[in-house]
Structures are given as C-alpha cells and as structure tokens.
Amino acid sequence: MQENREMIQENKMGVMPVGKLIFNISLPIMISMLVQAMYNIVDSFFVAKLSENALTAVSLAFPMQSLLIAVAVGTGVGVNALLSKSLGEKDYKKADETASNGAFVFLLSYVIFLILGFTIVRPFYAGQVKTADPEILELGVDYLSVVMVVSFGMMGQILFERLLTSTGKTVYSMISQLSGAVTNIILDPILIFGLLGAPKLGVAGAAWATVIGQCIGALVGFFCNLKFNHEVHLNFRGFRPNLSIIGTIYQVGIPSICMQSIGSVMTYAMNLILIGFTSTATAVFGVYFKLQSFFFMPVFGLTNGITPIIAYSYGARQRKRMVKTIRISMVVAAILLTLGCGVFVLMPEALLKIFDASEAMCDIGNPALRTIALSFLFAWFSIVASTVFQALGKATFSLVISVMRQLVILIPVAFVLSKIGGLHTVWWSFPISDLIASAMSAVYLGKIYRDIIKPLPDGRE
C-alpha cells in the first residue's frame, strides 16, 4: 500500500510540470471559489429584496462570520501544510495521524462556536447598532444565530476539502464546494420568500440556506475522501490526541487564524466608523465585500492550490519547482486583481444596482468602490507572499503583515480621514494600507528566499 501511495504522489506532486500542476490543482479550487463568491452575491441579492435594513443586518454579521471562517480555514491551512510536507517526505503514518488529529481540532472548534452562538450574538449586534434602526438588531440576531449554532456543516466541509487539496485531488474538492453552493443558491429564494410551500423565513431563511448548503458540501466531501482519497486515511479506532501533531498544526494554523481574525476586528471597527455617518455606508461596505470576493476568491483558490505544491517541494528538497510555482502564481494573481480593479473603477453603479441600491446608496458607493479598488493593484503580491510564508512554516510573517495592514495602519488612517475629510475620504485607507503591506511582504519574501529557498538543491523543474 505504501508503494502505491508513493507512486500516486510522485506521479503528480513531484513529477508533473509545474505550470500544468498549478492549474491542475488550483483551477478546480478557483472555479469552486468563484461559485462560492457567486452564491455570496446571490445571498445578498435576495436579502436586498426584503429591505435595506435586512441588507445592513447581514452586512453587520460579517465580522463574526469572518471569525468563524478564520478559525476553520486557518486550522485547515495548518492541517494542509503538515499533511503535504509529510507526504513529500513519504511519512504516510504521520500524514494519517495529521488527518485524524485535524478532524479532532475541527470538532473542538465547532463546540466553541456553538457556545458563542447562544451567548454573544445579541451583545455583538447591540454594540454596532446603538444609533441605527432597532429592526437591524433583530434581523441580525435571527441571521447570525443560525449561522453560528449550525456551523458544524462549514467545519466539516472545510476539513474534508483540505484533506482532498493536500493530496492534489482538487476536482473532488471542487465538487464538494459546488454541491454546497448550488444547494444554497436554490434554497435562498425558497426559504427567504416562502416559495414552494416552504415557510417564509426572511433573513433567517438566508442563514438556513447557507448552513444546509454547508452540510451538503460536508457530506459530499466526506464521501469523496472515503471513495477517492487513498493517500490519506481517517481512522479513529483507538484514537488519542497527539499533542505534538496538534501543536505543529497550530504552529502554522494559529498565525493564519489570527491573520484572518484580524479581518473581523477590522470590519467591526470600520462598521463603527461608517455607521457614525449613516447605516447606508455600512450597507455599501458589506456590498463591497460581497463584490470583491468575485475577484479575490479565485486568487485564494490559486493560493490554496499552491500551498501543498510549495510544502511538498520543500519536503522533497526541490528548489526550482518551488520558485517556479511562486512566480507563476504571482503573474496569475496580478492579472486577476488588475482585472477586478478595472471592473470596479469603470462600472461601480452597475455593480451596486445588483443589490437594488437606492440613489443615496449609489452616491456613497460609487466613489467608495472606485477608491477601494486601487488597493487591488497591490494586494495580489502580499496574498501570494503570505501563502509562501504559511507553506514554509513561517506564518508569523503573514501575521505581522496582516496586523500592520488591518489594525496598525488601516483603522487609524480611516479614523483620521473620517474626522478631517468626511465619509468619502475614509475609503482611501484601503489602498494606503495595501501599498505598505506589499512593501513589507517584499522584505520578508527576500528573507525567506535567502534563508530557506536558496540553500535548497535545484531539484527537478
């Protein structure tokens, strides 16, 4: 069995031409991420049909949803990196133990969010909507409570997708993502508006459509691992948590969790700044995050795909393959986000109208989208660089850059601009912070190249 596993890995991760390997692994993830972004937009599209307050309520849930995703994805990054490195080293016993311990920590993560779902949702909303319509509070509590309490579906979906991604089986990861996304898209109008005999649940219907879709995705991911992922085996017979493996998972995972959780803090703080002007500004900010995901999600799909390639090449001591992977991914990421910048700058109103934007919302949103989009021209570099840091076990570098970008720079600059220039100047904090983050990423990437990548043997391309 071990010989078969070695052959499967060598036939792809260690031997396939780098360009072909990147797109072989990344393209299915990019497609599934694109569909993910599409159903995020569809979700808000239907919610916006209810009212602007409903759209604002869902937008204000974003920081807590981001925290939930941060823990799941960050843990998945740790599992992914250790699994791929173990496979590159041909240590299949450790790979199996990593998978089992990864499932264990995902379960613990869900229990934490289950408790939070019953305890902090209302205080979380109350802290944001003190000066806004009280209806936003009630709609938000209805939505976020469901998302948190039934988050086991999302945890399972991300776990099984990461196991598939770690072994290069991203087609099945894509199938898992697509099944969840399509389920969500179908259920959204049915549960929100009470179609086909279903109860009319309003904003809560959007939440139920989301969590049911995640559960379907998790079931499909579990089946794909069981049926097709022969390189990694989940076995809980006589299972005992391995603190060494869990520690290694979180050595990469915790900086990644913190890095993405910082986004939750940033969004919460920005919402507080924006709602001081008008609740419409927070709705615009929420719509922006839905729209930008249409371009950022494929980039994240690309970086999810190159993480196991870089980690495997590092474990197999193949410098040329690693460097070529980084270069190709940077070119692709730059093209995608430059295209995104062009779309936002040229047609912001058309994008806002997807969400039935009012004239007031367009007045705020048009300059907002055009200004924030300038940050795309710098963001691609720091995104790919952060992926390299995580794949090589240096996720602390990513954390430092994220803290600087989203807390040390973005929020103080946004606050100062809000006081001296008003609402329309607040959006300039995004390109300013991304420019500085890219410069820092270049410095750290140079250090990584000198200390880790350059000393490796050339290996095969």
MIKEKE-947991 format. One record per residue (C-alpha): residue number from 1; residue in one letter; x, y, z. Coordinates in steps of 0.05 Angstrom, whole numbers. Layout:
<atoms>
@seq = NUM; type = A; u = X; v = Y; w = Z
...
</atoms>
This chain:
<atoms>
@seq = 1; type = M; u = 0; v = 0; w = 0
@seq = 2; type = Q; u = 57; v = 48; w = 17
@seq = 3; type = E; u = 88; v = 36; w = -52
@seq = 4; type = N; u = 22; v = 53; w = -85
@seq = 5; type = R; u = 17; v = 117; w = -44
@seq = 6; type = E; u = 87; v = 137; w = -64
@seq = 7; type = M; u = 73; v = 125; w = -137
@seq = 8; type = I; u = 9; v = 166; w = -135
@seq = 9; type = Q; u = 45; v = 225; w = -103
@seq = 10; type = E; u = 106; v = 222; w = -148
@seq = 11; type = N; u = 63; v = 218; w = -210
@seq = 12; type = K; u = 34; v = 286; w = -194
@seq = 13; type = M; u = 63; v = 330; w = -139
@seq = 14; type = G; u = 136; v = 312; w = -152
@seq = 15; type = V; u = 138; v = 300; w = -227
@seq = 16; type = M; u = 84; v = 337; w = -265
@seq = 17; type = P; u = 109; v = 401; w = -300
@seq = 18; type = V; u = 100; v = 460; w = -252
@seq = 19; type = G; u = 54; v = 503; w = -295
@seq = 20; type = K; u = 9; v = 444; w = -311
@seq = 21; type = L; u = 10; v = 421; w = -238
@seq = 22; type = I; u = -11; v = 490; w = -212
@seq = 23; type = F; u = -71; v = 494; w = -258
@seq = 24; type = N; u = -87; v = 420; w = -249
@seq = 25; type = I; u = -93; v = 431; w = -173
@seq = 26; type = S; u = -114; v = 505; w = -170
@seq = 27; type = L; u = -164; v = 511; w = -227
@seq = 28; type = P; u = -218; v = 467; w = -194
@seq = 29; type = I; u = -209; v = 505; w = -129
@seq = 30; type = M; u = -212; v = 572; w = -166
@seq = 31; type = I; u = -276; v = 551; w = -200
@seq = 32; type = S; u = -308; v = 528; w = -135
@seq = 33; type = M; u = -285; v = 593; w = -101
@seq = 34; type = L; u = -316; v = 632; w = -158
@seq = 35; type = V; u = -382; v = 596; w = -147
@seq = 36; type = Q; u = -374; v = 609; w = -73
@seq = 37; type = A; u = -368; v = 683; w = -88
@seq = 38; type = M; u = -427; v = 680; w = -134
@seq = 39; type = Y; u = -472; v = 649; w = -81
@seq = 40; type = N; u = -449; v = 702; w = -31
@seq = 41; type = I; u = -473; v = 754; w = -80
@seq = 42; type = V; u = -538; v = 716; w = -94
@seq = 43; type = D; u = -549; v = 712; w = -18
@seq = 44; type = S; u = -545; v = 787; w = -11
@seq = 45; type = F; u = -584; v = 798; w = -76
@seq = 46; type = F; u = -645; v = 763; w = -47
@seq = 47; type = V; u = -636; v = 794; w = 22
@seq = 48; type = A; u = -634; v = 863; w = -10
@seq = 49; type = K; u = -703; v = 849; w = -39
@seq = 50; type = L; u = -730; v = 849; w = 32
@seq = 51; type = S; u = -704; v = 918; w = 52
@seq = 52; type = E; u = -640; v = 959; w = 61
@seq = 53; type = N; u = -645; v = 944; w = 136
@seq = 54; type = A; u = -642; v = 870; w = 120
@seq = 55; type = L; u = -581; v = 881; w = 77
@seq = 56; type = T; u = -548; v = 922; w = 132
@seq = 57; type = A; u = -563; v = 868; w = 184
@seq = 58; type = V; u = -530; v = 814; w = 142
@seq = 59; type = S; u = -471; v = 861; w = 127
@seq = 60; type = L; u = -460; v = 874; w = 202
@seq = 61; type = A; u = -456; v = 799; w = 213
@seq = 62; type = F; u = -393; v = 797; w = 171
@seq = 63; type = P; u = -341; v = 805; w = 227
@seq = 64; type = M; u = -368; v = 746; w = 266
@seq = 65; type = Q; u = -376; v = 704; w = 203
@seq = 66; type = S; u = -305; v = 722; w = 185
@seq = 67; type = L; u = -281; v = 698; w = 254
@seq = 68; type = L; u = -317; v = 632; w = 243
@seq = 69; type = I; u = -286; v = 623; w = 174
@seq = 70; type = A; u = -218; v = 646; w = 201
@seq = 71; type = V; u = -216; v = 591; w = 253
@seq = 72; type = A; u = -238; v = 537; w = 203
@seq = 73; type = V; u = -194; v = 560; w = 145
@seq = 74; type = G; u = -134; v = 575; w = 190
@seq = 75; type = T; u = -138; v = 506; w = 222
@seq = 76; type = G; u = -145; v = 477; w = 152
@seq = 77; type = V; u = -81; v = 514; w = 130
@seq = 78; type = G; u = -43; v = 481; w = 187
@seq = 79; type = V; u = -70; v = 412; w = 170
@seq = 80; type = N; u = -57; v = 423; w = 96
@seq = 81; type = A; u = 15; v = 446; w = 105
@seq = 82; type = L; u = 34; v = 389; w = 153
@seq = 83; type = L; u = -2; v = 336; w = 111
@seq = 84; type = S; u = 32; v = 358; w = 46
@seq = 85; type = K; u = 100; v = 362; w = 79
@seq = 86; type = S; u = 92; v = 292; w = 108
@seq = 87; type = L; u = 72; v = 265; w = 40
@seq = 88; type = G; u = 132; v = 299; w = 8
@seq = 89; type = E; u = 176; v = 265; w = 60
@seq = 90; type = K; u = 140; v = 198; w = 47
@seq = 91; type = D; u = 119; v = 195; w = 120
@seq = 92; type = Y; u = 50; v = 165; w = 109
@seq = 93; type = K; u = 38; v = 146; w = 182
@seq = 94; type = K; u = 46; v = 218; w = 203
@seq = 95; type = A; u = 1; v = 240; w = 146
@seq = 96; type = D; u = -55; v = 195; w = 172
@seq = 97; type = E; u = -45; v = 219; w = 243
@seq = 98; type = T; u = -47; v = 291; w = 219
@seq = 99; type = A; u = -114; v = 279; w = 185
@seq = 100; type = S; u = -145; v = 247; w = 248
@seq = 101; type = N; u = -118; v = 300; w = 295
@seq = 102; type = G; u = -141; v = 353; w = 246
@seq = 103; type = A; u = -212; v = 326; w = 250
@seq = 104; type = F; u = -208; v = 327; w = 326
@seq = 105; type = V; u = -188; v = 401; w = 329
@seq = 106; type = F; u = -243; v = 419; w = 279
@seq = 107; type = L; u = -294; v = 386; w = 326
@seq = 108; type = L; u = -267; v = 426; w = 385
@seq = 109; type = S; u = -272; v = 490; w = 344
@seq = 110; type = Y; u = -346; v = 476; w = 329
@seq = 111; type = V; u = -362; v = 466; w = 403
@seq = 112; type = I; u = -333; v = 535; w = 417
@seq = 113; type = F; u = -375; v = 569; w = 364
@seq = 114; type = L; u = -437; v = 531; w = 386
@seq = 115; type = I; u = -429; v = 562; w = 455
@seq = 116; type = L; u = -416; v = 631; w = 425
@seq = 117; type = G; u = -478; v = 625; w = 382
@seq = 118; type = F; u = -521; v = 621; w = 444
@seq = 119; type = T; u = -486; v = 675; w = 483
@seq = 120; type = I; u = -455; v = 733; w = 446
@seq = 121; type = V; u = -496; v = 745; w = 383
@seq = 122; type = R; u = -543; v = 797; w = 413
@seq = 123; type = P; u = -489; v = 836; w = 450
@seq = 124; type = F; u = -447; v = 834; w = 386
@seq = 125; type = Y; u = -502; v = 868; w = 346
@seq = 126; type = A; u = -523; v = 915; w = 402
@seq = 127; type = G; u = -452; v = 943; w = 404
@seq = 128; type = Q; u = -457; v = 962; w = 330
@seq = 129; type = V; u = -527; v = 989; w = 321
@seq = 130; type = K; u = -536; v = 1036; w = 380
@seq = 131; type = T; u = -555; v = 1095; w = 335
@seq = 132; type = A; u = -588; v = 1054; w = 279
@seq = 133; type = D; u = -658; v = 1027; w = 268
@seq = 134; type = P; u = -673; v = 974; w = 322
@seq = 135; type = E; u = -701; v = 929; w = 267
@seq = 136; type = I; u = -630; v = 917; w = 244
@seq = 137; type = L; u = -613; v = 887; w = 312
@seq = 138; type = E; u = -670; v = 836; w = 310
@seq = 139; type = L; u = -658; v = 817; w = 237
@seq = 140; type = G; u = -584; v = 809; w = 251
@seq = 141; type = V; u = -595; v = 764; w = 312
@seq = 142; type = D; u = -642; v = 720; w = 272
@seq = 143; type = Y; u = -590; v = 712; w = 217
@seq = 144; type = L; u = -525; v = 704; w = 256
@seq = 145; type = S; u = -553; v = 656; w = 310
@seq = 146; type = V; u = -568; v = 604; w = 257
@seq = 147; type = V; u = -500; v = 612; w = 223
@seq = 148; type = M; u = -462; v = 602; w = 288
@seq = 149; type = V; u = -503; v = 546; w = 320
@seq = 150; type = V; u = -505; v = 503; w = 257
@seq = 151; type = S; u = -433; v = 517; w = 238
@seq = 152; type = F; u = -414; v = 443; w = 242
@seq = 153; type = G; u = -430; v = 438; w = 168
@seq = 154; type = M; u = -379; v = 490; w = 149
@seq = 155; type = M; u = -326; v = 459; w = 195
@seq = 156; type = G; u = -336; v = 391; w = 163
@seq = 157; type = Q; u = -336; v = 418; w = 93
@seq = 158; type = I; u = -271; v = 455; w = 102
@seq = 159; type = L; u = -237; v = 396; w = 136
@seq = 160; type = F; u = -255; v = 347; w = 81
@seq = 161; type = E; u = -236; v = 397; w = 26
@seq = 162; type = R; u = -168; v = 408; w = 58
@seq = 163; type = L; u = -155; v = 333; w = 61
@seq = 164; type = L; u = -170; v = 329; w = -13
@seq = 165; type = T; u = -129; v = 390; w = -30
@seq = 166; type = S; u = -69; v = 364; w = 9
@seq = 167; type = T; u = -64; v = 304; w = -38
@seq = 168; type = G; u = -78; v = 344; w = -101
@seq = 169; type = K; u = -149; v = 318; w = -111
@seq = 170; type = T; u = -178; v = 386; w = -121
@seq = 171; type = V; u = -230; v = 363; w = -172
@seq = 172; type = Y; u = -266; v = 328; w = -115
@seq = 173; type = S; u = -256; v = 389; w = -70
@seq = 174; type = M; u = -290; v = 430; w = -125
@seq = 175; type = I; u = -348; v = 381; w = -127
@seq = 176; type = S; u = -357; v = 388; w = -52
@seq = 177; type = Q; u = -356; v = 464; w = -57
@seq = 178; type = L; u = -403; v = 466; w = -117
@seq = 179; type = S; u = -454; v = 419; w = -85
@seq = 180; type = G; u = -458; v = 465; w = -24
@seq = 181; type = A; u = -461; v = 529; w = -65
@seq = 182; type = V; u = -514; v = 504; w = -113
@seq = 183; type = T; u = -556; v = 479; w = -54
@seq = 184; type = N; u = -550; v = 548; w = -22
@seq = 185; type = I; u = -569; v = 585; w = -86
@seq = 186; type = I; u = -631; v = 541; w = -96
@seq = 187; type = L; u = -654; v = 546; w = -24
@seq = 188; type = D; u = -643; v = 622; w = -16
@seq = 189; type = P; u = -707; v = 647; w = -51
@seq = 190; type = I; u = -747; v = 587; w = -27
@seq = 191; type = L; u = -732; v = 598; w = 47
@seq = 192; type = I; u = -728; v = 674; w = 45
@seq = 193; type = F; u = -795; v = 686; w = 9
@seq = 194; type = G; u = -831; v = 621; w = 27
@seq = 195; type = L; u = -836; v = 591; w = -42
@seq = 196; type = L; u = -859; v = 520; w = -60
@seq = 197; type = G; u = -897; v = 513; w = 6
@seq = 198; type = A; u = -836; v = 528; w = 49
@seq = 199; type = P; u = -844; v = 576; w = 108
@seq = 200; type = K; u = -827; v = 649; w = 95
@seq = 201; type = L; u = -766; v = 659; w = 140
@seq = 202; type = G; u = -739; v = 725; w = 114
@seq = 203; type = V; u = -667; v = 740; w = 134
@seq = 204; type = A; u = -665; v = 676; w = 176
@seq = 205; type = G; u = -681; v = 638; w = 112
@seq = 206; type = A; u = -616; v = 662; w = 81
@seq = 207; type = A; u = -579; v = 635; w = 141
@seq = 208; type = W; u = -614; v = 567; w = 137
@seq = 209; type = A; u = -599; v = 563; w = 63
@seq = 210; type = T; u = -526; v = 575; w = 78
@seq = 211; type = V; u = -518; v = 523; w = 133
@seq = 212; type = I; u = -558; v = 470; w = 96
@seq = 213; type = G; u = -513; v = 481; w = 36
@seq = 214; type = Q; u = -452; v = 474; w = 80
@seq = 215; type = C; u = -478; v = 408; w = 109
@seq = 216; type = I; u = -489; v = 381; w = 39
@seq = 217; type = G; u = -419; v = 402; w = 19
@seq = 218; type = A; u = -391; v = 367; w = 81
@seq = 219; type = L; u = -427; v = 302; w = 65
@seq = 220; type = V; u = -402; v = 304; w = -7
@seq = 221; type = G; u = -331; v = 319; w = 17
@seq = 222; type = F; u = -333; v = 261; w = 66
@seq = 223; type = F; u = -356; v = 213; w = 12
@seq = 224; type = C; u = -302; v = 237; w = -37
@seq = 225; type = N; u = -248; v = 226; w = 16
@seq = 226; type = L; u = -275; v = 157; w = 32
@seq = 227; type = K; u = -281; v = 136; w = -40
@seq = 228; type = F; u = -224; v = 170; w = -76
@seq = 229; type = N; u = -171; v = 197; w = -27
@seq = 230; type = H; u = -128; v = 135; w = -18
@seq = 231; type = E; u = -65; v = 172; w = 3
@seq = 232; type = V; u = -95; v = 195; w = 70
@seq = 233; type = H; u = -137; v = 153; w = 117
@seq = 234; type = L; u = -181; v = 178; w = 173
@seq = 235; type = N; u = -180; v = 126; w = 228
@seq = 236; type = F; u = -208; v = 138; w = 298
@seq = 237; type = R; u = -203; v = 68; w = 325
@seq = 238; type = G; u = -164; v = 75; w = 390
@seq = 239; type = F; u = -153; v = 149; w = 374
@seq = 240; type = R; u = -115; v = 191; w = 424
@seq = 241; type = P; u = -100; v = 264; w = 411
@seq = 242; type = N; u = -27; v = 274; w = 391
@seq = 243; type = L; u = -5; v = 339; w = 424
@seq = 244; type = S; u = 58; v = 343; w = 382
@seq = 245; type = I; u = 19; v = 339; w = 316
@seq = 246; type = I; u = -36; v = 387; w = 342
@seq = 247; type = G; u = 19; v = 435; w = 363
@seq = 248; type = T; u = 51; v = 432; w = 294
@seq = 249; type = I; u = -17; v = 443; w = 261
@seq = 250; type = Y; u = -29; v = 505; w = 303
@seq = 251; type = Q; u = 43; v = 529; w = 294
@seq = 252; type = V; u = 21; v = 546; w = 223
@seq = 253; type = G; u = -54; v = 549; w = 237
@seq = 254; type = I; u = -56; v = 599; w = 295
@seq = 255; type = P; u = -19; v = 655; w = 257
@seq = 256; type = S; u = -66; v = 642; w = 199
@seq = 257; type = I; u = -127; v = 643; w = 245
@seq = 258; type = C; u = -102; v = 707; w = 277
@seq = 259; type = M; u = -87; v = 738; w = 210
@seq = 260; type = Q; u = -157; v = 725; w = 185
@seq = 261; type = S; u = -189; v = 742; w = 252
@seq = 262; type = I; u = -156; v = 810; w = 247
@seq = 263; type = G; u = -202; v = 820; w = 187
@seq = 264; type = S; u = -261; v = 810; w = 234
@seq = 265; type = V; u = -234; v = 864; w = 282
@seq = 266; type = M; u = -220; v = 910; w = 223
@seq = 267; type = T; u = -291; v = 901; w = 195
@seq = 268; type = Y; u = -322; v = 912; w = 263
@seq = 269; type = A; u = -282; v = 976; w = 273
@seq = 270; type = M; u = -297; v = 1001; w = 203
@seq = 271; type = N; u = -371; v = 989; w = 214
@seq = 272; type = L; u = -368; v = 1031; w = 277
@seq = 273; type = I; u = -334; v = 1088; w = 238
@seq = 274; type = L; u = -382; v = 1083; w = 180
@seq = 275; type = I; u = -447; v = 1077; w = 219
@seq = 276; type = G; u = -428; v = 1142; w = 252
@seq = 277; type = F; u = -444; v = 1174; w = 184
@seq = 278; type = T; u = -503; v = 1131; w = 163
@seq = 279; type = S; u = -525; v = 1058; w = 163
@seq = 280; type = T; u = -525; v = 1062; w = 87
@seq = 281; type = A; u = -449; v = 1068; w = 89
@seq = 282; type = T; u = -445; v = 1002; w = 126
@seq = 283; type = A; u = -490; v = 970; w = 74
@seq = 284; type = V; u = -443; v = 995; w = 20
@seq = 285; type = F; u = -384; v = 966; w = 58
@seq = 286; type = G; u = -419; v = 899; w = 63
@seq = 287; type = V; u = -437; v = 900; w = -11
@seq = 288; type = Y; u = -364; v = 916; w = -27
@seq = 289; type = F; u = -341; v = 853; w = 9
@seq = 290; type = K; u = -391; v = 811; w = -30
@seq = 291; type = L; u = -369; v = 841; w = -96
@seq = 292; type = Q; u = -294; v = 839; w = -85
@seq = 293; type = S; u = -299; v = 765; w = -68
@seq = 294; type = F; u = -316; v = 753; w = -141
@seq = 295; type = F; u = -243; v = 771; w = -157
@seq = 296; type = F; u = -208; v = 753; w = -92
@seq = 297; type = M; u = -239; v = 684; w = -84
@seq = 298; type = P; u = -206; v = 657; w = -148
@seq = 299; type = V; u = -139; v = 685; w = -123
@seq = 300; type = F; u = -150; v = 649; w = -56
@seq = 301; type = G; u = -167; v = 587; w = -96
@seq = 302; type = L; u = -100; v = 594; w = -131
@seq = 303; type = T; u = -62; v = 603; w = -66
@seq = 304; type = N; u = -99; v = 544; w = -35
@seq = 305; type = G; u = -75; v = 503; w = -94
@seq = 306; type = I; u = -2; v = 524; w = -90
@seq = 307; type = T; u = 3; v = 514; w = -14
@seq = 308; type = P; u = 11; v = 438; w = -19
@seq = 309; type = I; u = 57; v = 445; w = -80
@seq = 310; type = I; u = 105; v = 491; w = -43
@seq = 311; type = A; u = 101; v = 449; w = 20
@seq = 312; type = Y; u = 112; v = 384; w = -19
@seq = 313; type = S; u = 171; v = 415; w = -58
@seq = 314; type = Y; u = 202; v = 438; w = 7
@seq = 315; type = G; u = 195; v = 369; w = 38
@seq = 316; type = A; u = 224; v = 337; w = -26
@seq = 317; type = R; u = 280; v = 390; w = -29
@seq = 318; type = Q; u = 263; v = 415; w = -98
@seq = 319; type = R; u = 281; v = 489; w = -103
@seq = 320; type = K; u = 268; v = 501; w = -177
@seq = 321; type = R; u = 197; v = 475; w = -173
@seq = 322; type = M; u = 183; v = 518; w = -112
@seq = 323; type = V; u = 209; v = 582; w = -145
@seq = 324; type = K; u = 172; v = 569; w = -210
@seq = 325; type = T; u = 108; v = 557; w = -171
@seq = 326; type = I; u = 115; v = 624; w = -136
@seq = 327; type = R; u = 129; v = 662; w = -200
@seq = 328; type = I; u = 71; v = 633; w = -240
@seq = 329; type = S; u = 22; v = 644; w = -183
@seq = 330; type = M; u = 43; v = 717; w = -176
@seq = 331; type = V; u = 31; v = 730; w = -250
@seq = 332; type = V; u = -38; v = 698; w = -248
@seq = 333; type = A; u = -58; v = 735; w = -183
@seq = 334; type = A; u = -35; v = 802; w = -212
@seq = 335; type = I; u = -76; v = 792; w = -275
@seq = 336; type = L; u = -139; v = 773; w = -237
@seq = 337; type = L; u = -137; v = 831; w = -188
@seq = 338; type = T; u = -118; v = 882; w = -242
@seq = 339; type = L; u = -179; v = 860; w = -280
@seq = 340; type = G; u = -220; v = 867; w = -216
@seq = 341; type = C; u = -194; v = 938; w = -206
@seq = 342; type = G; u = -215; v = 956; w = -277
@seq = 343; type = V; u = -286; v = 930; w = -267
@seq = 344; type = F; u = -295; v = 967; w = -201
@seq = 345; type = V; u = -268; v = 1033; w = -229
@seq = 346; type = L; u = -307; v = 1031; w = -294
@seq = 347; type = M; u = -375; v = 1006; w = -272
@seq = 348; type = P; u = -388; v = 1015; w = -197
@seq = 349; type = E; u = -461; v = 1036; w = -204
@seq = 350; type = A; u = -478; v = 975; w = -246
@seq = 351; type = L; u = -448; v = 931; w = -191
@seq = 352; type = L; u = -488; v = 967; w = -136
@seq = 353; type = K; u = -553; v = 961; w = -175
@seq = 354; type = I; u = -547; v = 885; w = -168
@seq = 355; type = F; u = -569; v = 897; w = -96
@seq = 356; type = D; u = -626; v = 945; w = -112
@seq = 357; type = A; u = -583; v = 1004; w = -89
@seq = 358; type = S; u = -621; v = 1068; w = -75
@seq = 359; type = E; u = -597; v = 1135; w = -101
@seq = 360; type = A; u = -566; v = 1150; w = -33
@seq = 361; type = M; u = -530; v = 1084; w = -33
@seq = 362; type = C; u = -502; v = 1097; w = -103
@seq = 363; type = D; u = -479; v = 1167; w = -82
@seq = 364; type = I; u = -438; v = 1135; w = -26
@seq = 365; type = G; u = -420; v = 1071; w = -63
@seq = 366; type = N; u = -394; v = 1097; w = -130
@seq = 367; type = P; u = -334; v = 1135; w = -102
@seq = 368; type = A; u = -324; v = 1081; w = -49
@seq = 369; type = L; u = -316; v = 1024; w = -99
@seq = 370; type = R; u = -272; v = 1064; w = -145
@seq = 371; type = T; u = -225; v = 1084; w = -88
@seq = 372; type = I; u = -221; v = 1017; w = -53
@seq = 373; type = A; u = -208; v = 981; w = -119
@seq = 374; type = L; u = -140; v = 1016; w = -124
@seq = 375; type = S; u = -117; v = 971; w = -67
@seq = 376; type = F; u = -125; v = 911; w = -114
@seq = 377; type = L; u = -63; v = 934; w = -152
@seq = 378; type = F; u = -20; v = 919; w = -91
@seq = 379; type = A; u = -59; v = 865; w = -54
@seq = 380; type = W; u = -41; v = 807; w = -102
@seq = 381; type = F; u = 32; v = 809; w = -81
@seq = 382; type = S; u = 21; v = 805; w = -6
@seq = 383; type = I; u = -32; v = 750; w = -15
@seq = 384; type = V; u = 16; v = 704; w = -53
@seq = 385; type = A; u = 75; v = 722; w = -7
@seq = 386; type = S; u = 33; v = 704; w = 54
@seq = 387; type = T; u = 17; v = 637; w = 23
@seq = 388; type = V; u = 91; v = 623; w = 14
@seq = 389; type = F; u = 105; v = 641; w = 87
@seq = 390; type = Q; u = 50; v = 594; w = 111
@seq = 391; type = A; u = 70; v = 536; w = 66
@seq = 392; type = L; u = 142; v = 541; w = 92
@seq = 393; type = G; u = 122; v = 544; w = 165
@seq = 394; type = K; u = 135; v = 619; w = 173
@seq = 395; type = A; u = 63; v = 641; w = 182
@seq = 396; type = T; u = 86; v = 691; w = 235
@seq = 397; type = F; u = 110; v = 735; w = 178
@seq = 398; type = S; u = 39; v = 734; w = 149
@seq = 399; type = L; u = 11; v = 752; w = 217
@seq = 400; type = V; u = 57; v = 812; w = 225
@seq = 401; type = I; u = 39; v = 839; w = 156
@seq = 402; type = S; u = -36; v = 829; w = 169
@seq = 403; type = V; u = -33; v = 864; w = 237
@seq = 404; type = M; u = 4; v = 922; w = 207
@seq = 405; type = R; u = -43; v = 927; w = 147
@seq = 406; type = Q; u = -110; v = 920; w = 181
@seq = 407; type = L; u = -100; v = 946; w = 251
@seq = 408; type = V; u = -38; v = 988; w = 257
@seq = 409; type = I; u = -48; v = 1024; w = 191
@seq = 410; type = L; u = -118; v = 1016; w = 162
@seq = 411; type = I; u = -162; v = 1032; w = 222
@seq = 412; type = P; u = -123; v = 1092; w = 249
@seq = 413; type = V; u = -117; v = 1121; w = 179
@seq = 414; type = A; u = -192; v = 1110; w = 166
@seq = 415; type = F; u = -209; v = 1143; w = 233
@seq = 416; type = V; u = -165; v = 1204; w = 220
@seq = 417; type = L; u = -192; v = 1212; w = 149
@seq = 418; type = S; u = -263; v = 1207; w = 175
@seq = 419; type = K; u = -250; v = 1266; w = 221
@seq = 420; type = I; u = -213; v = 1311; w = 172
@seq = 421; type = G; u = -244; v = 1294; w = 105
@seq = 422; type = G; u = -312; v = 1261; w = 117
@seq = 423; type = L; u = -340; v = 1195; w = 92
@seq = 424; type = H; u = -313; v = 1195; w = 21
@seq = 425; type = T; u = -241; v = 1201; w = 45
@seq = 426; type = V; u = -247; v = 1141; w = 91
@seq = 427; type = W; u = -241; v = 1093; w = 32
@seq = 428; type = W; u = -170; v = 1117; w = 16
@seq = 429; type = S; u = -146; v = 1080; w = 77
@seq = 430; type = F; u = -150; v = 1014; w = 37
@seq = 431; type = P; u = -100; v = 1030; w = -19
@seq = 432; type = I; u = -54; v = 1064; w = 31
@seq = 433; type = S; u = -51; v = 1003; w = 77
@seq = 434; type = D; u = -44; v = 953; w = 19
@seq = 435; type = L; u = 14; v = 992; w = -11
@seq = 436; type = I; u = 52; v = 989; w = 55
@seq = 437; type = A; u = 34; v = 916; w = 66
@seq = 438; type = S; u = 62; v = 898; w = -3
@seq = 439; type = A; u = 128; v = 933; w = 13
@seq = 440; type = M; u = 134; v = 894; w = 78
@seq = 441; type = S; u = 117; v = 829; w = 42
@seq = 442; type = A; u = 174; v = 841; w = -7
@seq = 443; type = V; u = 223; v = 849; w = 51
@seq = 444; type = Y; u = 200; v = 784; w = 85
@seq = 445; type = L; u = 199; v = 746; w = 19
@seq = 446; type = G; u = 271; v = 766; w = 6
@seq = 447; type = K; u = 290; v = 739; w = 75
@seq = 448; type = I; u = 252; v = 674; w = 62
@seq = 449; type = Y; u = 288; v = 665; w = -5
@seq = 450; type = R; u = 357; v = 677; w = 26
@seq = 451; type = D; u = 347; v = 634; w = 88
@seq = 452; type = I; u = 302; v = 577; w = 64
@seq = 453; type = I; u = 293; v = 572; w = -11
@seq = 454; type = K; u = 363; v = 589; w = -38
@seq = 455; type = P; u = 400; v = 537; w = 4
@seq = 456; type = L; u = 357; v = 480; w = -24
@seq = 457; type = P; u = 385; v = 437; w = -80
@seq = 458; type = D; u = 359; v = 454; w = -150
@seq = 459; type = G; u = 317; v = 391; w = -157
@seq = 460; type = R; u = 275; v = 379; w = -219
@seq = 461; type = E; u = 230; v = 431; w = -252
</atoms>
